[in-house]
Amino acid sequence: MNVPIEEAHLILSGWREKHTTLHIRHQGNAARVEGEGVVLQLSPTVIEVGGDGWSMFFPFGGGEFTFSDPREIPNEKIRRIESSRFDFGVSIRLPSGETLTLLARKEDED
């Protein structure tokens, strides 16, 4: 579901404030990078994400934002697997045409 930048910014800000662990995927024309990390910095047009020993900046001004909920995945098997791992996600179609996907990891239950 497409969401306005203001809504996406609220979600991203919440993740930054709570230090939510994210599965981060950047898909470009020449490479795909995946890792675990957090939102380090957020401005109205740029996000910095990173993990242990790495970080990347992405300008997203003019990008398109999509919200996803794994409970809405049509395939039951995939829905069950993804719902057990992630709460929800935000995907950003960057102005460059690349995609940045951030999926909030479920917290471990004791």
PyMOL commands that set and color helices and strands:
alter all, ss='L'
color gray80, all
select helices_A, chain A and resi 5-18+70-72+76-85
alter helices_A, ss='H'
color red, helices_A
select strands_A, chain A and resi 2-3+22-27+32-42+46-51+54-59+64-68+86-93+99-105
alter strands_A, ss='S'
color yellow, strands_A
deselect
rebuild
show_as cartoon
